């Protein structure tokens, strides 16, 4: 086990506060969760941010096939122009999913794009840096990290 439910909860609270601190002067922020687990984490981050962030928080989902990223769909038609967008996933493995998920954002002109992952692996294959990290883990290329969501909450993360 990498993260227990209790530790994951503390990490999410810390990351939510970090997002608020870095973006305190904004009127609006967009949290874009990569389906499925990234979407749950985005909703949790939004609810934690609501206690501190004075602007409005937009939460949306991005659908992408993580094994073969090509077609990308957004759950809502959002204008990303001149907005700060936080792209959220449960695990940042190679960086490929987040890299491909940037495509619809780059068709517009966001003010800034930030990334958030509950768990980050230390060896990226693609040039993606995660701005907000719950925990960074060194693994072998053969090992996988799985984040489990139960009833809309992170119940833990495991190295398999």
C-alpha positions as CSV (number, residue, x, y, z in Angstrom):
1,X,0.0,0.0,0.0
2,X,1.3,3.4,-1.0
3,X,-1.5,5.5,0.5
4,X,-4.2,4.7,3.0
5,X,-7.6,6.5,2.8
6,X,-6.6,8.7,5.7
7,X,-3.2,9.7,4.2
8,X,-4.8,10.2,0.8
9,X,-7.4,12.5,2.4
10,X,-4.6,14.6,4.0
11,X,-2.7,14.8,0.7
12,X,-5.9,16.0,-1.2
13,X,-6.5,18.7,1.4
14,X,-2.9,19.9,1.1
15,X,-3.1,19.9,-2.7
16,X,-6.4,21.8,-2.6
17,X,-4.8,24.5,-0.4
18,X,-1.8,24.7,-2.7
19,X,-4.1,25.3,-5.7
20,X,-5.9,28.0,-3.8
21,X,-2.6,29.6,-2.7
22,X,-1.1,29.7,-6.2
23,X,-4.4,31.0,-7.8
24,X,-5.7,33.2,-4.9
25,X,-6.4,36.3,-7.1
26,X,-8.5,34.5,-9.7
27,X,-12.2,35.0,-10.2
28,X,-12.6,31.6,-11.8
29,X,-10.7,28.3,-12.1
30,X,-11.4,25.2,-14.1
31,X,-10.7,21.7,-12.7
32,X,-10.6,19.2,-15.5
33,X,-10.6,15.6,-14.3
34,X,-9.4,12.8,-16.5
35,X,-12.1,10.0,-16.4
36,X,-12.6,8.0,-14.2
37,X,-10.5,8.4,-11.1
38,X,-9.2,11.9,-12.1
39,X,-12.8,13.1,-12.2
40,X,-13.5,11.9,-8.7
41,X,-10.3,13.6,-7.5
42,X,-11.3,16.8,-9.3
43,X,-14.7,16.8,-7.5
44,X,-13.0,16.2,-4.2
45,X,-10.4,19.0,-4.8
46,X,-13.3,21.3,-5.7
47,X,-15.2,20.6,-2.5
48,X,-12.0,21.1,-0.5
49,X,-11.2,24.3,-2.3
50,X,-14.7,25.7,-1.8
51,X,-13.8,26.3,1.9
52,X,-11.0,28.7,0.9
53,X,-11.2,29.8,-2.8
54,X,-13.2,33.0,-3.2
55,X,-13.7,32.7,-7.0
56,X,-16.0,30.3,-8.8
57,X,-14.8,26.7,-9.4
58,X,-15.8,24.9,-12.6
59,X,-15.4,21.1,-12.6
60,X,-15.6,19.1,-15.9
61,X,-14.6,15.7,-17.1
62,X,-12.3,14.7,-20.0
63,X,-12.7,11.3,-21.6
64,X,-9.7,9.7,-23.1
65,X,-8.6,6.1,-23.8
66,X,-5.5,5.9,-21.6
67,X,-4.1,2.9,-23.5
68,X,-4.5,4.4,-26.9
69,X,-5.1,8.2,-26.6
70,X,-6.6,9.6,-29.7
71,X,-10.2,10.7,-29.5
72,X,-10.7,13.2,-26.6
73,X,-14.1,14.3,-25.4
74,X,-15.1,16.9,-22.8
75,X,-18.2,16.5,-20.7
76,X,-19.1,20.1,-21.2
77,X,-18.4,22.8,-23.8
78,X,-16.2,25.1,-21.8
79,X,-14.5,28.3,-23.0
80,X,-10.9,27.9,-21.7
81,X,-9.7,31.2,-23.2
82,X,-8.0,33.4,-20.6
83,X,-8.7,30.9,-17.8
84,X,-6.5,28.9,-15.5
85,X,-7.1,25.2,-16.0
86,X,-5.9,22.4,-13.6
87,X,-5.7,19.1,-15.4
88,X,-6.2,16.3,-12.8
89,X,-5.5,12.5,-12.9
90,X,-5.1,9.9,-10.2
91,X,-1.6,8.6,-11.3
92,X,1.0,10.3,-13.5
93,X,2.8,7.3,-15.0
94,X,4.6,8.1,-18.2
95,X,3.0,11.5,-18.8
96,X,1.4,10.3,-22.0
97,X,-2.3,10.7,-20.9
98,X,-1.7,14.2,-19.6
99,X,0.2,15.2,-22.7
100,X,-2.6,14.0,-25.0
101,X,-5.3,15.5,-22.7
102,X,-3.8,18.9,-23.4
103,X,-4.9,18.8,-27.0
104,X,-8.4,20.4,-26.5
105,X,-6.9,23.0,-24.2
106,X,-4.4,24.1,-26.8
107,X,-7.1,24.7,-29.4
108,X,-8.0,27.7,-27.3
109,X,-5.9,30.1,-25.3
110,X,-5.9,29.4,-21.6
111,X,-4.1,31.8,-19.3
112,X,-2.2,28.9,-17.6
113,X,-2.4,25.1,-17.5
114,X,-1.4,23.4,-14.3
115,X,-1.4,19.6,-13.5
116,X,-2.3,17.7,-10.4
117,X,-1.9,13.9,-9.6
118,X,-2.4,12.1,-6.4
119,X,0.5,9.8,-7.2
120,X,3.4,10.5,-9.5
121,X,5.9,8.0,-10.8
122,X,9.4,9.3,-11.1
123,X,10.3,8.1,-14.6
124,X,8.4,10.0,-17.2
125,X,8.6,9.1,-20.9
126,X,6.8,12.4,-22.0
127,X,7.7,15.9,-21.0
128,X,5.0,16.5,-18.4
129,X,5.8,18.0,-15.0
130,X,3.2,17.7,-12.3
131,X,2.6,20.9,-10.5
132,X,0.7,19.5,-7.5
133,X,1.7,16.0,-6.3
134,X,0.3,14.0,-3.4
135,X,3.1,11.5,-3.3
136,X,6.0,10.7,-5.6
137,X,7.0,7.1,-5.9
138,X,10.1,5.4,-7.5
139,X,9.0,2.2,-9.2
140,X,10.3,-0.2,-11.8
141,X,8.8,0.0,-15.3
142,X,7.1,-3.4,-14.7
143,X,5.2,-2.1,-11.6
144,X,1.8,-0.5,-11.7
145,X,0.1,1.9,-9.3
146,X,-3.6,1.7,-8.8
147,X,-5.7,4.3,-7.0
148,X,-9.0,2.8,-5.7
149,X,-12.1,5.0,-5.4
150,X,-15.0,3.7,-3.3
151,X,-18.2,5.8,-2.9
152,X,-16.6,8.9,-4.4
153,X,-13.6,8.8,-2.0
154,X,-10.1,7.6,-2.4
155,X,-9.8,4.4,-0.3
156,X,-6.1,3.9,-1.1
157,X,-3.3,3.5,-3.6
158,X,-1.4,0.3,-4.2
159,X,1.8,-0.7,-6.0
160,X,1.2,-3.9,-8.0
